[in-house]
Amino acid sequence: MKQLPLAVGFLWVGVALGAQEPPPAYLNPDLPIEERARDLVSRLTLDEKIGQLNYEAPAVERLGIPAYNWWSEALHGVARNGRATVFPQAIGLAATWDPDLIYEVAWAISDEARAKFNASVELGNRIQYAGLTFWSPNINIFRDPRWGRGQETYGEDPYLTSRIGVAFVKGMQGNDPRYLKVAACAKHYAVHSGPEGDRHHFNAVPPKKDFRETYLPAFQALVQEADVECVMCAYNRTYDEPCCGSNLLLQEILRREWGFDGHVTSDCWALADFHLNHKVTKSPEESAAKAFKAGVNVNCGNTSPFLKQAVEQGLITEKEIDEALVTLMKTRFRLGLFDPPERVPWTRIGPEVIDSPKHRHLARAAAAKSVVLLKNNGVLPLSRNIKKLFVMGPNAADGNVLLGNYYGLNPDCRTILEGIMSKVHPGTNMDYRQGFLLDRPNINPMDWTVGAAQNADAIIVALGLSPLLEGEEGESILSPTMSDRPDIRLPQNQIDYLRKVRSAGDTPIIAVVLGGSAIAMPELQELADAILFAWYPGEEGGNGVADVIFGDVVPSGRLPVTFPMSTDQLPPYDDYSMEGRTYKYMKEAPLYPFGFGLSYTRFAYSDLRVDPANVGPGQSFRVEVTVSNTGTLAAEEVVQLYLSNVEAPFRVPLYELKRFQRVFLWPGESRKVTFELSADDLKQYNDDGELVLDPGEFRITVGGACPHPRAVELGAPQPVSASLSVQG
């Protein structure tokens, strides 16, 4: 038999066969995937099998198997692989509270991913970041704003994270019943959210209730609702076991309880942590055996090659290696990598989709929808016909703050300054000075900015954080603390400069704050006339922010995280109990509550009904509420439903998000919004981590933010509440 050449743009491998010779099972696209994968694995030597279990899987030329690299990234666009559409950072996508939009974004990302893969194969490029297995999304819970990587997540709430995450995975993996568009990956499993510098040796020991209530639900949703193809196990230990060697996580919960049938990848060099940092094994051979016996299928790192010695030492059997590899290879079959290109619909996606006008338009819409209006004394929206406008701040002309981390490249990123310039009237006198540095006092004592700014009709100041200050271990080169933020305050030099600007006159100040996490900035709340939080908004971030500033888009973003008043309100960073954390358990008044965000119009809630008002196990009920636009502009409202168990015999959340819906309303329009729930939605985890339906009284609250009084104090609509009785 002789090998046929690889098809251009695809990994189809074929063998020239005689008329009477049937193809090997692994090359027969009509056979079940399980059978094909087992046939392929049976043809490999032990050394070849072990090679395929590494993220840098080498070619097996005698079987026509090309090399494949399992490591690609697509957190908010295809990352680390050249030109791509850069959408808002993940935390900004979460701030849209719009799963339908996130599905569109993920679909666009996966279109570009397939296009890049098809082009890469044409070049013979099979290196890192050029594959179809994308290690996104990050669905860890952003439990503490000090965590630098929190910007990669969908916020602090398991339900919101689940809804956004499920939409993202479905958009990435496509809708073909046979072939995956790309393979998405839920990471980092599980109980992983800092401290960033301790991730290689930290042991997370949350209370059983918090483990089940907070840290696992998003992973379960992505497995059972979105059929995510991959799960990445984390660096740290959970309950004393390395996550990548935990039978509890990988076998008992992931495989048996949730029915996961995809593959598990280790985080990069996590297996080496077993013997180097966690000290649960004594050698790379023991570490490799422990991980693959527990359920890892591919090792990102350099530990899997020691499986050969592990077999020789009796630490793992070749049969166990076979089973790990069969599971892994099924993903390559689901991607269509061994099938004729004409049978795989995604092979026809061409490079014209990469950063296409359609995708840029979507990036702009996502950026605008992610902006959260935190304060407005009436200065916004600005008129395009403003006569004199002054722009300042370290983030106004900085392209880095558009990107966040895990980003693609784009030659046409629009900064905040550029977005504003494109909006104003040609006759507007517009000036710009940076004025002050990001995180340290100016060295030059001369300052022309303040005086020039006071001659303007309005001042727009772009400030906040930067990926240089927060991110993943080693990425944020201005961070002295491994990319975490031990102090979550706005940098003091920024506050001092704004005070100087404010004291110089009464020109309206519009603050555009960029960052990937909650910032304690009560001073800014007092100093600025309007505050917009814009996250890391992507390549069209400047245009999206300008769309909101000048009223082409009415702001509708909502906070996916709580903004504390200060770091003092936070429990110890390394404490994985949820006591005192997030909107669910934080008893002190925050600066800005979870779910909060203002609009240029006003909304009102009325006529809340719960039917029936008494439910028992297995029963459903309906919640109806009337939402009215009482203002003068058409806009979207994010209607949020929260549950409170007022008679629980164990610790329960103060309130818990259970449903939300985006509703578009014209001025003066009212609409009845309906939520369908069941008694299962009322179940809560007790102190033993058991999911129970507790009889007694529950409170249902519906509004435009979480029910903390602080939200109404800041301008959110008054929520409405009703009681619900649960029978035993």
BELMO-V699492 format. One record per backbone hydrogen bond with DSSP energy under -1.0 kcal/mol. CO is the residue of the C=O (numbers start at 1). NH is the residue of the N-H. If there is no record, write none. Layout:
co:CO nh:NH
co:CO nh:NH
//
This chain:
co:2 nh:16
co:7 nh:10
co:14 nh:4
co:24 nh:27
co:25 nh:28
co:28 nh:31
co:32 nh:36
co:33 nh:37
co:34 nh:38
co:35 nh:39
co:36 nh:40
co:37 nh:41
co:38 nh:42
co:40 nh:43
co:41 nh:44
co:45 nh:49
co:46 nh:50
co:47 nh:51
co:48 nh:52
co:51 nh:54
co:53 nh:299
co:55 nh:70
co:57 nh:68
co:60 nh:63
co:60 nh:65
co:61 nh:64
co:65 nh:60
co:68 nh:57
co:71 nh:129
co:72 nh:135
co:73 nh:79
co:76 nh:87
co:82 nh:409
co:86 nh:539
co:89 nh:92
co:89 nh:93
co:90 nh:94
co:91 nh:95
co:93 nh:96
co:94 nh:97
co:95 nh:558
co:98 nh:102
co:99 nh:103
co:100 nh:104
co:101 nh:105
co:102 nh:106
co:103 nh:107
co:104 nh:108
co:105 nh:109
co:106 nh:110
co:107 nh:111
co:108 nh:112
co:109 nh:113
co:110 nh:114
co:111 nh:115
co:112 nh:116
co:113 nh:117
co:114 nh:118
co:115 nh:119
co:116 nh:120
co:117 nh:121
co:118 nh:122
co:119 nh:123
co:120 nh:125
co:121 nh:124
co:127 nh:130
co:132 nh:183
co:134 nh:136
co:136 nh:185
co:137 nh:187
co:141 nh:143
co:144 nh:147
co:146 nh:485
co:147 nh:150
co:149 nh:152
co:150 nh:153
co:151 nh:91
co:155 nh:142
co:157 nh:161
co:158 nh:162
co:159 nh:163
co:160 nh:164
co:161 nh:165
co:162 nh:166
co:163 nh:167
co:164 nh:168
co:165 nh:169
co:166 nh:170
co:167 nh:171
co:168 nh:172
co:169 nh:173
co:170 nh:174
co:173 nh:181
co:183 nh:134
co:184 nh:230
co:186 nh:232
co:187 nh:139
co:189 nh:234
co:195 nh:198
co:196 nh:199
co:198 nh:201
co:198 nh:202
co:202 nh:237
co:204 nh:239
co:207 nh:211
co:208 nh:212
co:209 nh:213
co:210 nh:214
co:210 nh:215
co:216 nh:220
co:217 nh:221
co:218 nh:222
co:219 nh:223
co:220 nh:224
co:221 nh:225
co:221 nh:226
co:222 nh:228
co:229 nh:263
co:230 nh:186
co:231 nh:265
co:232 nh:189
co:233 nh:267
co:236 nh:243
co:237 nh:204
co:238 nh:241
co:241 nh:238
co:242 nh:245
co:246 nh:250
co:247 nh:251
co:247 nh:252
co:248 nh:253
co:249 nh:254
co:251 nh:256
co:252 nh:257
co:253 nh:258
co:254 nh:260
co:263 nh:231
co:264 nh:297
co:264 nh:298
co:265 nh:233
co:267 nh:270
co:271 nh:274
co:272 nh:276
co:273 nh:277
co:273 nh:278
co:274 nh:280
co:283 nh:287
co:284 nh:288
co:285 nh:289
co:286 nh:290
co:287 nh:291
co:288 nh:292
co:289 nh:293
co:290 nh:294
co:291 nh:295
co:291 nh:296
co:298 nh:266
co:299 nh:55
co:299 nh:301
co:300 nh:269
co:303 nh:306
co:304 nh:307
co:305 nh:308
co:306 nh:310
co:307 nh:311
co:308 nh:312
co:309 nh:313
co:310 nh:315
co:311 nh:314
co:317 nh:321
co:318 nh:322
co:319 nh:323
co:320 nh:324
co:321 nh:325
co:322 nh:326
co:323 nh:327
co:324 nh:328
co:325 nh:329
co:326 nh:330
co:328 nh:331
co:329 nh:333
co:330 nh:334
co:331 nh:335
co:332 nh:337
co:333 nh:336
co:334 nh:180
co:336 nh:339
co:340 nh:343
co:341 nh:344
co:344 nh:347
co:345 nh:348
co:346 nh:349
co:350 nh:353
co:351 nh:354
co:353 nh:356
co:356 nh:360
co:357 nh:361
co:358 nh:362
co:359 nh:363
co:360 nh:364
co:361 nh:365
co:362 nh:366
co:363 nh:367
co:364 nh:368
co:365 nh:369
co:366 nh:370
co:371 nh:557
co:372 nh:533
co:373 nh:598
co:375 nh:531
co:383 nh:386
co:384 nh:425
co:387 nh:429
co:388 nh:457
co:389 nh:431
co:390 nh:460
co:391 nh:433
co:392 nh:462
co:393 nh:396
co:396 nh:417
co:399 nh:402
co:400 nh:403
co:400 nh:404
co:402 nh:538
co:407 nh:80
co:409 nh:84
co:414 nh:542
co:415 nh:419
co:416 nh:420
co:417 nh:421
co:418 nh:422
co:420 nh:423
co:420 nh:424
co:425 nh:428
co:429 nh:389
co:431 nh:391
co:434 nh:393
co:434 nh:436
co:448 nh:452
co:449 nh:453
co:450 nh:454
co:452 nh:455
co:453 nh:456
co:458 nh:390
co:459 nh:510
co:460 nh:392
co:461 nh:512
co:462 nh:395
co:463 nh:514
co:466 nh:469
co:466 nh:470
co:468 nh:478
co:472 nh:475
co:475 nh:477
co:476 nh:479
co:481 nh:484
co:483 nh:471
co:488 nh:520
co:491 nh:494
co:491 nh:495
co:492 nh:496
co:493 nh:497
co:494 nh:498
co:495 nh:499
co:496 nh:500
co:497 nh:501
co:498 nh:502
co:499 nh:503
co:502 nh:505
co:508 nh:459
co:509 nh:529
co:509 nh:530
co:510 nh:461
co:511 nh:532
co:512 nh:463
co:513 nh:534
co:514 nh:465
co:520 nh:490
co:521 nh:525
co:522 nh:526
co:523 nh:527
co:524 nh:528
co:529 nh:377
co:530 nh:511
co:531 nh:374
co:531 nh:375
co:532 nh:513
co:533 nh:372
co:536 nh:89
co:538 nh:541
co:539 nh:414
co:540 nh:544
co:541 nh:545
co:542 nh:546
co:543 nh:547
co:544 nh:548
co:545 nh:549
co:546 nh:550
co:547 nh:552
co:547 nh:553
co:548 nh:551
co:549 nh:382
co:559 nh:595
co:560 nh:156
co:563 nh:591
co:563 nh:592
co:566 nh:569
co:567 nh:570
co:572 nh:575
co:578 nh:581
co:581 nh:585
co:582 nh:586
co:584 nh:654
co:592 nh:563
co:593 nh:596
co:594 nh:706
co:596 nh:559
co:602 nh:630
co:602 nh:631
co:604 nh:628
co:606 nh:626
co:609 nh:624
co:611 nh:622
co:613 nh:725
co:615 nh:727
co:616 nh:619
co:619 nh:679
co:621 nh:677
co:622 nh:611
co:623 nh:675
co:624 nh:609
co:625 nh:673
co:626 nh:606
co:627 nh:671
co:628 nh:604
co:629 nh:668
co:635 nh:665
co:637 nh:663
co:639 nh:661
co:640 nh:703
co:641 nh:658
co:641 nh:659
co:642 nh:701
co:643 nh:656
co:644 nh:699
co:656 nh:643
co:659 nh:641
co:661 nh:639
co:663 nh:637
co:665 nh:635
co:666 nh:669
co:669 nh:629
co:671 nh:627
co:673 nh:625
co:675 nh:623
co:677 nh:621
co:678 nh:681
co:679 nh:682
co:680 nh:683
co:684 nh:692
co:686 nh:689
co:690 nh:686
co:692 nh:684
co:696 nh:726
co:697 nh:646
co:698 nh:724
co:699 nh:644
co:700 nh:722
co:701 nh:642
co:702 nh:720
co:703 nh:640
co:708 nh:711
co:709 nh:713
co:710 nh:714
co:711 nh:716
co:712 nh:715
co:720 nh:702
co:722 nh:700
co:724 nh:698
co:725 nh:615
co:726 nh:696
//
